[in-house]
Amino acid sequence: MVRDFQVAGPDNASFYAGILVSTFSLAEALTGMFWGGLSDRIGRKPVLISGCFGTLLSLLLVGFAPNFWVALFGRALGGALNGNIGVIQTIVGELVKRPEHEPRAYAVMPFVWSIGTIMGPAIGGLLVKPAEGFPSLFSRDGLFGKFPYLLPNLVCSVLLLCSIILSWLLLNETHPDMQPQVAPDDLDRCSADRPLLIAAQATANAGTNLHIESYGTFDQVRLHEDEHWAVRADFSNPESTSQKHSIFTWRQSMLILALAIFTYHSMTYDHLLPIFLQDRNFSDISAFSASVFRFPGGVGLSTQTVGLIMSTDGLIALVIQIFIFPLLAERLGVWKLFIIVTVLHPLAYLMVPFLVFLSSRYVMFGIYTCLVVRNILSIVAFPVLLILIKQASPSDLVMGKINGLAASTGALARTLAPPIAGYLYSAGARIELTALAWWSSAFIALVGAVQVCFIEQKKHVSVTIKPHAHCRYTSDISPVKDEVVHIIVTDTDSDRDDNA
């Protein structure tokens, strides 16, 4: 597209293409928190639909763009009007009521994203310049001959319009303060056939420790942080004296920073991999003869082979999202899984440069080994971070703003990663050290691993719920243990006298 617009020479086309790609992420970074905060005030559904309309308008502007600058404006407008990443994360969090379902729910977003990365390039590559690809259907003097990039953008616009219509008709508002209220008359019509409370699974797990990392098992369990209460001498209702929580706590901020660090080095991997796989291979080097500081060139594969590898990479990601991630989350718990993948992430970048030392017989095995390791770590890290950010939220009423900030920082990382990684790879290639870019990303991942030490695991009071008496209608005759409740009482009057 940049070459067709003739905005620069062939040597500078990649630079302007990078600007065109990064503009969307930069505009999204500047407005993501605004759209998230707006969804806290007016609801998730209208913001989501308006974001889809903004993307639709951006697609049409790019498709009808007569020059580079109109296309650049269309990309910037699409990023500014689309805050849907944070809003969708909020909707997913509000739809999931049972914590044990969170891993599978949050795996849906990267799953759909992987499908999009497979279908998007296919639609663009097939339908771009239709007058040349399908001359019997599209005339060179017609609309699609004048605007060769209109057809793929038009197809995507139609798909997006269908998404808008389905969202308008089928998507329910998920904001906690905008749910339909139960009328008093409905309470009088409750019966055994239509109970007021859901009785399913009420005693499915009679003894459950809510403090363990395998989640709770009760519907709508809400664990609050410690609060201080003052009780009047006349036994009137207590009033909470806890200070109002800040929207962005230390733990919340550290988790969002962790998401930004992960997004940055993950984006550098996606940017560097096809370049490294296609870069010239120097077959006269070996792991034994080469210096530790000499990594000239890349693997030297053809464009078709790299395209096949990237498509297979998408399939590997889908398998991990569907099967491996939910299993790991169930066995290890979200927090332990986050620690493991964050600490191991630098390995995914350290191992890639050594592919240049492999013979042609083993190079494909080495490439797919690197892809499997990387996908397991990255596919697991993203939804785990989203779950932790949700759990660290001080209130459901500000989830939109929090996820908006998370989306903004992620978009900023996606804006900075490609040009920095590309510059480091070019600089490394000039000194026969293409590993420089990979090891720089490994260093950033190592910074993320160190940053974990500054993230406090959210601690709740350990609450164990046991049945008060054995149910006479069940055959279980397990002995009933005494229930112990620990209560800490603060003498506020004595504290007041001491302070005086």
C-alpha positions in Angstrom: 0.0 0.0 0.0 2.8 2.4 0.9 4.6 1.7 -2.4 1.4 2.2 -4.3 0.8 5.6 -2.6 4.4 6.6 -3.7 4.9 8.5 -0.5 8.6 7.3 -0.3 11.1 5.3 -2.1 11.4 1.5 -1.9 14.1 1.8 0.8 11.8 3.9 3.1 8.6 2.0 2.5 9.0 -0.2 5.5 9.4 2.9 7.7 6.1 4.5 6.5 4.4 1.1 6.8 5.5 1.0 10.4 4.0 4.4 11.0 0.7 3.3 9.4 0.5 0.3 11.7 1.6 2.1 14.9 -0.7 5.0 14.5 -3.8 2.9 15.4 -2.1 1.6 18.6 -0.9 5.1 19.6 -4.4 6.6 19.2 -5.9 3.7 21.1 -3.4 4.2 23.9 -4.4 7.9 24.2 -8.2 7.2 24.4 -8.5 3.7 25.9 -8.9 4.9 29.5 -11.5 7.5 28.4 -13.7 4.8 26.8 -13.4 2.5 29.8 -14.4 5.3 32.1 -17.3 6.2 29.9 -18.5 2.6 30.0 -18.6 2.9 33.8 -21.0 5.8 33.5 -23.3 5.0 30.5 -22.9 1.2 30.3 -20.8 -1.3 28.4 -23.1 -2.0 25.5 -23.3 1.5 24.0 -19.6 2.0 24.2 -18.9 -1.3 22.6 -21.3 -0.6 19.7 -19.9 2.9 19.2 -16.4 1.5 19.1 -17.5 -0.9 16.3 -18.9 2.0 14.4 -15.6 3.8 14.7 -13.7 0.8 13.4 -16.2 0.5 10.5 -15.6 4.2 9.6 -11.9 3.7 9.8 -12.0 0.7 7.4 -14.0 2.7 4.8 -11.6 5.7 5.1 -8.6 3.4 4.5 -10.4 1.6 1.6 -11.3 4.9 -0.2 -8.0 6.6 0.7 -6.5 8.3 -2.4 -3.1 8.9 -0.7 -1.0 7.9 2.3 -2.2 10.8 4.5 -5.9 9.9 4.2 -5.1 6.3 5.1 -3.0 7.5 8.1 -6.0 9.7 9.3 -8.3 6.7 8.9 -6.0 4.5 11.0 -5.7 7.2 13.7 -9.5 7.8 13.8 -10.1 4.1 14.1 -7.7 3.9 17.1 -9.2 7.0 18.8 -12.8 5.8 18.4 -12.2 2.2 19.4 -11.8 1.4 23.1 -13.3 -2.1 22.7 -10.4 -4.1 24.1 -10.8 -2.8 27.6 -14.6 -2.8 27.4 -14.7 -6.4 26.2 -12.4 -7.5 29.0 -14.8 -5.8 31.4 -17.8 -7.5 29.9 -16.2 -10.9 30.1 -15.3 -10.3 33.7 -18.9 -9.3 34.5 -20.5 -12.2 32.7 -18.4 -14.8 34.6 -20.0 -15.3 38.0 -18.1 -18.4 39.1 -14.4 -17.9 39.6 -13.5 -21.4 38.4 -14.9 -20.5 35.0 -12.6 -17.5 34.6 -9.7 -19.3 32.9 -11.9 -20.6 30.1 -13.7 -17.3 29.8 -10.6 -15.2 29.5 -9.1 -17.6 27.1 -11.8 -16.7 24.6 -10.2 -13.4 23.7 -6.8 -14.7 22.6 -8.6 -17.6 21.0 -10.7 -15.2 18.8 -7.6 -13.1 18.3 -5.7 -16.1 16.9 -8.6 -16.8 14.5 -8.5 -13.2 13.4 -4.8 -13.3 12.7 -5.4 -16.3 10.4 -8.5 -15.0 8.6 -7.4 -11.4 8.4 -4.3 -11.8 6.3 -6.1 -14.4 4.2 -8.9 -12.0 3.3 -6.5 -9.2 2.6 -4.2 -11.2 0.5 -7.0 -12.7 -1.5 -9.1 -9.6 -2.2 -6.5 -6.8 -2.4 -6.2 -5.4 -6.0 -9.2 -7.4 -7.3 -8.8 -5.9 -10.8 -5.5 -7.7 -11.1 -6.5 -10.9 -9.3 -10.0 -11.3 -10.8 -9.9 -9.3 -14.1 -13.0 -11.0 -15.4 -15.1 -9.8 -12.4 -13.5 -6.3 -11.7 -12.6 -3.8 -14.3 -9.4 -1.8 -14.0 -11.4 1.4 -14.8 -14.1 0.6 -12.2 -14.4 1.5 -8.5 -12.2 -1.4 -7.3 -9.6 -0.6 -9.9 -9.4 3.0 -8.7 -9.3 1.9 -5.1 -7.4 -1.4 -5.1 -7.6 -1.8 -1.2 -11.4 -1.1 -1.0 -12.7 -4.7 -1.4 -11.0 -6.3 1.7 -11.9 -3.3 3.8 -15.5 -3.4 2.5 -15.8 -7.1 3.3 -14.5 -6.5 6.8 -17.0 -3.6 7.2 -19.9 -5.9 6.3 -18.7 -8.4 8.9 -18.4 -5.7 11.4 -21.9 -4.4 10.6 -23.3 -7.9 11.3 -21.5 -7.8 14.6 -23.0 -4.5 15.5 -26.5 -5.8 14.7 -26.1 -9.0 16.7 -24.7 -7.0 19.6 -27.6 -4.6 19.5 -30.1 -7.5 19.5 -28.5 -10.2 21.6 -26.0 -8.6 23.9 -27.3 -7.7 27.4 -25.9 -4.9 29.4 -23.5 -6.2 32.1 -22.9 -3.1 34.2 -23.7 -3.9 37.8 -25.8 -0.8 38.4 -27.8 -1.2 35.1 -29.3 -4.6 35.7 -33.1 -5.0 35.8 -34.5 -4.8 39.4 -36.9 -7.3 40.9 -40.3 -5.8 41.4 -42.0 -6.3 44.8 -44.9 -8.2 43.2 -42.4 -10.8 41.8 -41.3 -11.6 45.4 -44.9 -12.5 46.3 -45.2 -15.0 43.5 -42.2 -17.2 44.6 -43.0 -20.8 45.0 -41.4 -24.2 45.1 -41.7 -24.3 41.3 -40.2 -20.8 41.0 -37.9 -20.3 44.0 -36.5 -16.9 44.9 -33.0 -18.3 45.5 -31.0 -20.7 43.3 -30.7 -23.9 45.3 -28.5 -25.8 42.8 -25.1 -26.7 44.3 -26.0 -25.1 47.6 -24.5 -28.1 49.4 -22.4 -29.6 46.6 -19.3 -28.7 48.5 -20.2 -28.5 52.1 -16.7 -27.8 53.4 -14.8 -25.3 51.3 -11.8 -23.2 52.1 -12.3 -19.9 50.3 -8.6 -19.0 50.8 -7.2 -21.7 48.6 -6.1 -20.8 45.1 -8.4 -23.3 43.4 -11.2 -20.7 43.7 -14.5 -20.9 45.6 -17.4 -23.0 44.7 -20.4 -20.8 45.7 -22.3 -18.5 43.3 -21.6 -14.8 43.7 -19.0 -15.2 46.4 -17.4 -11.8 47.2 -14.3 -11.6 49.3 -13.6 -8.1 50.7 -10.5 -6.8 52.2 -10.3 -6.1 56.0 -12.4 -3.3 57.2 -12.7 -1.6 60.6 -16.1 -1.1 62.1 -17.2 1.0 65.0 -20.2 -0.2 67.1 -22.2 2.1 69.2 -23.1 1.3 72.8 -26.8 1.3 72.0 -26.3 -1.6 69.6 -27.3 0.5 66.6 -26.2 -0.4 63.1 -22.4 -0.2 62.7 -20.9 2.3 60.3 -17.8 1.4 58.2 -14.9 3.6 59.1 -12.5 2.2 56.5 -11.0 4.7 54.2 -12.2 4.9 50.7 -10.1 2.7 48.5 -8.2 4.3 45.6 -9.2 3.1 42.2 -5.6 2.3 41.3 -4.0 0.6 44.2 -0.3 -0.5 44.3 -1.2 -4.0 43.4 -3.4 -2.9 40.5 -0.8 -0.6 39.1 1.9 -3.3 39.3 -0.3 -5.8 37.5 -1.0 -3.2 34.7 2.7 -2.5 34.5 3.3 -6.3 34.2 0.8 -6.4 31.4 2.6 -3.6 29.6 6.0 -5.3 29.9 4.5 -8.6 28.7 2.8 -6.9 25.7 6.0 -5.2 24.7 8.3 -8.2 24.6 5.6 -10.4 23.1 5.1 -7.8 20.3 8.8 -7.8 19.6 8.7 -11.6 19.1 5.8 -11.3 16.6 7.7 -8.5 14.8 11.2 -10.1 14.7 10.3 -13.8 13.9 9.3 -13.5 10.2 12.3 -11.1 9.6 14.7 -13.5 11.3 13.4 -16.6 9.5 13.7 -14.9 6.1 17.1 -13.2 6.7 20.1 -14.5 4.9 21.7 -17.6 6.4 25.5 -17.9 6.5 26.0 -21.7 6.2 29.8 -21.5 6.9 29.3 -21.0 10.6 28.7 -23.6 13.3 28.0 -23.6 17.0 31.6 -24.7 17.6 33.5 -22.4 15.3 31.5 -19.2 15.8 32.2 -16.7 18.5 29.7 -16.3 21.3 29.2 -12.7 20.0 28.8 -13.7 16.3 25.3 -14.4 15.1 25.2 -13.2 11.5 22.0 -13.3 9.6 19.0 -15.5 10.1 17.6 -18.8 9.1 17.3 -18.1 5.3 13.8 -19.6 4.6 11.6 -18.6 1.7 8.6 -16.4 2.0 6.2 -19.3 1.3 7.9 -21.4 4.0 7.7 -18.6 6.5 4.0 -18.1 5.7 3.3 -21.8 6.4 5.2 -21.6 9.7 3.2 -18.5 10.8 -0.1 -20.3 9.9 1.0 -23.3 11.9 1.9 -21.0 14.8 -1.7 -19.8 14.9 -2.9 -23.4 15.1 -0.5 -24.2 17.9 -1.8 -21.2 19.8 -5.4 -22.3 19.3 -4.6 -25.8 20.7 -2.9 -24.3 23.8 -5.8 -21.9 24.4 -8.4 -24.6 24.2 -6.8 -27.5 26.0 -3.6 -26.6 27.9 -4.3 -23.3 29.5 -7.6 -24.2 31.3 -5.9 -27.4 32.6 -2.9 -25.6 33.9 -5.0 -22.9 35.6 -7.1 -25.6 37.3 -4.1 -27.6 38.5 -1.8 -24.8 39.6 -4.0 -21.8 40.2 -3.9 -18.4 38.6 -1.2 -16.8 40.8 1.3 -19.7 40.7 0.8 -20.0 36.9 1.5 -16.3 36.6 4.7 -16.6 38.5 5.9 -19.6 36.5 5.3 -18.2 33.0 6.7 -14.8 33.9 9.9 -16.2 35.3 10.4 -18.6 32.4 9.6 -16.1 29.6 13.2 -14.9 29.0 14.0 -18.4 27.7 11.6 -18.0 24.8 13.9 -15.2 23.5 17.3 -16.5 24.5 16.9 -19.7 22.4 15.7 -18.3 19.1 19.1 -16.9 17.8 20.8 -20.3 18.1 18.6 -21.5 15.2 21.3 -20.1 12.9 23.7 -22.8 14.0 21.3 -25.7 13.2 21.7 -27.7 10.0 18.9 -27.8 7.4 18.0 -31.2 8.7 17.1 -30.0 12.2 16.1 -26.4 11.6 12.4 -27.0 11.3 12.4 -29.0 14.5 14.2 -26.2 16.2 11.8 -23.6 14.9 8.6 -25.5 16.0 10.2 -26.2 19.4 10.8 -22.4 19.9 7.2 -21.7 18.8 5.7 -24.3 21.2 7.7 -22.9 24.1 6.8 -19.3 23.3 3.1 -20.0 22.7 2.7 -21.9 26.0 4.2 -19.0 27.9 2.5 -16.1 26.1 -0.9 -17.7 25.6 -1.0 -18.5 29.3 0.4 -15.1 30.5 -2.2 -12.9 28.8 -5.5 -14.3 30.3 -3.8 -14.9 33.6 -2.9 -11.2 33.8 -6.5 -10.2 32.9 -7.9 -12.4 35.7 -5.5 -11.0 38.3 -6.3 -7.4 37.2 -10.0 -8.2 37.7 -9.4 -9.7 41.1 -7.4 -6.7 42.2 -10.2 -4.3 41.3 -11.4 -2.5 44.4 -15.0 -2.3 43.0 -17.0 -3.6 40.1 -18.1 -0.1 39.3 -14.7 1.0 38.1 -13.7 -2.1 36.1 -14.2 -0.2 32.9 -11.7 2.5 33.8 -9.2 -0.1 35.1 -9.4 -2.2 31.9 -9.3 0.9 29.8 -6.0 1.9 31.4 -4.7 -1.7 30.9 -5.7 -1.5 27.2 -4.1 1.9 26.8 -0.8 0.7 28.3 -0.9 -2.4 26.1 -1.5 -0.3 23.0 1.4 2.0 23.9 3.6 -1.0 24.3 2.5 -2.3 20.9 3.3 1.1 19.4 6.9 1.2 20.7 7.8 -2.4 20.3 8.1 -2.8 16.4 10.3 0.3 15.7 12.6 -0.4 18.7 12.9 -4.1 17.8 13.5 -3.4 14.1 16.2 -0.8 14.9 18.0 -3.2 17.2 17.8 -6.0 14.6 19.2 -3.7 11.9 22.0 -2.5 14.2 22.8 -6.1 15.2 22.9 -7.2 11.6 25.6 -4.6 10.8 27.9 -6.0 13.5 27.0 -9.6 12.8 24.9 -9.9 16.0 21.3 -10.4 15.0 20.8 -11.9 18.5 21.0 -8.4 19.9 17.3 -7.8 19.3 16.3 -11.1 20.7 18.5 -10.7 23.8 17.2 -7.2 24.4 13.6 -8.7 24.5 14.9 -11.3 26.9 16.2 -8.6 29.1 12.8 -6.9 29.1 11.2 -10.2 30.0 13.7 -10.6 32.8 12.7 -7.1 34.1 9.2 -8.4 34.1 10.3 -11.5 36.1 12.0 -9.2 38.7 9.0 -7.0 38.8 6.9 -9.9 40.1 8.7 -9.5 43.4 6.9 -6.1 43.8 3.4 -7.5 43.2 1.7 -8.6 46.4 -0.6 -11.6 46.3 -4.0 -10.5 47.3 -4.7 -11.9 50.8 -8.1 -12.6 52.2 -9.1 -13.7 55.7 -9.2 -17.5 55.7 -12.9 -18.6 56.0 -13.9 -22.2 56.2 -17.5 -23.0 55.9 -18.7 -26.3 57.4 -22.3 -27.7 57.7 -23.7 -27.0 61.1 -25.5 -30.3 61.3 -25.6 -33.5 59.2 -28.4 -33.5 56.6 -30.8 -36.4 57.5 -31.6 -37.0 53.8 -28.1 -37.9 52.8 -26.2 -41.2 53.3 -23.0 -39.4 54.3 -22.3 -40.1 58.0 -19.0 -38.2 58.2 -18.4 -36.8 61.7 -19.3 -33.1 62.2 -16.4 -31.0 63.3 -16.7 -28.0 65.5 -16.7 -24.7 63.7 -14.2 -22.1 65.0 -14.7 -18.5 64.3 -11.9 -16.0 65.1 -13.1 -12.5 65.9 -10.8 -9.5 66.5 -12.4 -6.7 68.5 -10.9 -3.3 68.7 -11.8 -1.1 71.6 -12.3 2.2 69.8 -13.0 4.1 73.1 -9.7 3.1 74.5 -7.9 4.0 71.3 -9.6 7.4 71.3 -8.5 8.0 74.9 -4.9 7.0 74.1 -4.8 9.3 71.2 -6.2 12.1 73.3 
